Amino acid sequence: MKGKSFLLKMLQNLKPIKRKLKPIKRTYKRIVYSITKSNMRKRLKNTDFSIISDNCWGGRVYEELGLPYRTPFIGLYIFSEDYVKLLKNFRKYMEYELTFTNNSKWNTEYDGEYPIGILKDIELHFLHYANQEEAYEKWNKRKNRINYENIFFKMNDDNKCSLKLLKEFDTLDLKNKIIFAAFNYKELDNLIHFTNPRGNGNVGTDLFYYDQYFDVVNWLNGETQT
């Protein structure tokens, strides 16, 4: 019992030390992230590209590289079935006028906390937008910046995804495709396997740790795909 009491006392004494270390850790992480971004920008050769992503990942990449958004797929997410359908006829869908809805076919608990856009029959969940007006304005402004000659497509295994949908994406007649997934699907040619995923059976919020598994600068430079 004495040994147990001593151990508990030691752990209690460590708590204030841990609290003092937290700001140091945060500062260290910020410094490392700043250095990482600087190195990424120095290595990047291809600067006029458009990323089409099923979540906020593309926006994160542009921010890390210090580049303007050349895609409207910023601050939003798309459920996987809609995303694959969109990409099967991408140019045509991008010609449709963006409208809005107050209901979601995918999220039955949606209560209007963010705008949901509609491209014909595709839902765009504008998670990081205050209202429909902001979403509409930025969507159209950024849509006009798309470089259709230099597009990169990314998909992950979240948002009601399935192996069937990942396979469909993997076989689309599109260049520069990449898949982030929590499972090592051998049948996928464009897979990046996240061996320690943070989601519940999927990669989760991949934008915060994708760089542990994938060199996006090499990909954008055309040096490697997987």
N, C-alpha and C positions, 0 to 999 in steps of 0.2 A: 504493500500500500504506500509505503514511504517513497518508493521509486516512482509510482504512478503520480503521487502528489508533486514530486519534484519535477517530473516531466510537464505536468499541467502548468506549474508555475513558470517554467522556462518558456512554454508556448505563449503564455499571457504576457511575459516580458518582451517577446518578439513582436507583438502587435504594434506598439508605437514605432518600432524600427521600420516595420513594413509600411506604415502610413507615411513615414518620412521619405521612404525610398520611391513611393509612387510618382511624385513629380519628377524625380530624376529619371525614372524609366520612361515617362511620357516625353521628356525633353530628348532623351536618347533616341527614341523611336522617331521623333520629328526630324532629328538630324540625319538619321539613316535614310529616312524617306526622301529628304531633300537631296541627299547625295545620289540616291537611286534615280530620282527624276532627272538630275543633271546629267548623269551618265547615259540615260535613255535618250535624251535630246541630242547629245553629241553623236551617238551612234546612228540615229535615224537619218536615212537617205531619202525615203519616200515620204513626202509631206503633203501631197495632194490626194488624199484617199477618203473614202466614205465607209464608215463602219455601220453595218446593219446588225443590231443585237436585239435579243428577246428580253433584255432587261437593261438596267442602268450601266452596264459594264462599258459600253462604248463611250459614254460620257466621261467615265473615269479615265479611260485611255487618252482621250483628247486633252483632258486636264493635266495628266501626268506629262504629256509631251508638249504642253504649252501651245496647243494649236486651236484655232477656231473650230466650232462644230460644223462639219460638212455633212451632216446627216440630221434628219428630224427625229431619229430614234434616241432621244435624250430625255432622261428623267421619267421614263415610262417603262411599262412591261406589257408583254403579250402572252396570253396562254398558248401553250405549245401547239395545239391543233390549229389554232388560228394563224400562228406564226408560219408553220409549214405551208398552209394554204396560201398565205400571202406571198411567200417566196416562189411558189409554183407559177405565179403569174405576176411577178413583182412590178414590172414596168406598167402593166395595165392598172393594177391596184393604186399605184402612185398617181394616176391620173384622176382618180375619184376625188370629189370634194369631201373634205372632212366635216362630218356632222357629229351630233352628240346624242346620248341616250341617258335616261335616268334609271335604267335597269341593266343588269348583266346576266348573260346566259351562263356565265362561268362562276360568278361569285354571288350566291343567293343571299349573302349577308351584307351586300353592298348597301350603304345608306347615304350615299351622296357626299362622302368625305373628300372625294377628289373627282375631277372630270373623267368621263369615259367617252372617248371618241369612237366614231364609226367610219370605216372605209368600206362602203357597200355592205359587207357582212362580217367584217373583221373588227374586233374590239381592241382599242388601244387604251390602256389604263394609265392615264397621266398622273401618276402617283405624286409627283413633286411639283404640281401646278396648283395655283390658288383657285383658278376658275376657268370656265370654258373660253373666255376671251383671251386669256394669256396662252392657253394651250393652242388655240386656233392660230393666233398671231405667230407664235414661235414655230409651230409645225410648218406653216407655209413659207416662212422666211428661210428656215433651214432646209426645207425640201428643195428649194431652188438652188441650193449649194451642192447637191449630190453630184459626184463625179461618177457617172455610170460606166466609165472606162476603167475605173480603179476601185472596185467595191470589195469589201471583206465582210464575210457573214459569220456570225457566231451564234451558237445555240447551247443551252445547258439542259440538264435533266430535271429542272424544277417546273412549277406552274402546270400541274396536271400532265406531265410528260409521260411517255412510255417508250419502251425499246422500239416499238413499231414506228413511232413518230421520229425517233432518232435515226432509224434506218432510212426513212423517207428523206429526211434532211440530208443524210450522208450521200444519198444517190442522186440528189438534184443536180441538174446540169448547170452548176455554178462554180466558178473558180473561187479559190481562197475561202474554203469552209473550215470551221473548227467546231468541235463539240467538247464541252466540259461535262464530265460525268463522274459520279461516285463509284461506279462499277467498271471493271476493266472488260468492256465488251469487245471481244476479239474480232467480231464481225464488222466493226466500224473502222473504216479506213482513216477517218479524220478525228480520231478520239484523243483527247488529253485526259488521262485518268488522274483524278484527285485522290491520292491514296489515303489522305486523312481529311475527309470532307466534314464540313461544319453544319450541313443541313441534316434533316431527318430522312435519311435514305437518299439524299441528293446533295449536290454541292452547296446548296444554300446561297448565301450572298457572296458570289464568286469574286466580285470586283475588289473585295478587301484582301484577298490572299491568292489570287490567280497566279501572281508572279512567282510563287513557290514551285509551280509546275510548268509554266509556259513563258517563253521569251517572246513577247508581243512585238518587239522591235525587229527581231529576226524575221518574224512572220510578215510584217509590213514591208520589210526590205526585200522580201521574196527569197530569203536565204534558206528558210526551212518552213514547213507547214505543221509537222507534228514531231 
